[in-house]
Amino acid sequence: MPRVKRGPHRRASRKKVLEQASGYFLTKSKLYRAAQEAVERGLKFAYVGRKLKKREYRSLWIVRINASCRAAGVSYSQFIRGLKAAGLDLNRKVLADIALHDEAGFTSLIQAAKAALDAKPEPEAAAAPETIPAPEAEIAPEPAV
């Protein structure tokens, strides 16, 4: 098997890690092993942060929509339910933008949601369908042996 000389590849990979660690505190930006651990940890936090950012934005949009709904005298959940009943399929990002920048447009959405809720009767407590008890199977006496 031929011999593999790794000099340039090793130097390049270490240089890459140290460049990623530039700006880190003390040895984490100077020494390869400490820098590698810090970079891996930082990349892990960055991955998690990208997921958390989506959650945080969604909750921000919901807060904005809820504030505008409460100002108009309707709860957030009733507003969303009314929009679904009216067949208006707008996501929360768009609704929050409308609530923030277009008050008249949001008021018209609230009116549409209220109208759809008034037109749609409240669902009654769903009664379980009555079950007919199954006839008990007649048990034949065991034959005497």
Secondary structure, 3 states (H helix, E strand, C coil): CCCCCCHHHHHHHHHHHHHHCCCCCHHHHCCHHHHHHHHHHHHHHHHHHHHHHHHHHHHHHHHHHHHHHHHHCCCHHHHHHHHHHHCCCCCHHHHHHHHHHCHHHHHHHHHHHHHHHHHCCCCCCCCCCCCCCCCCCCCCCCCCC
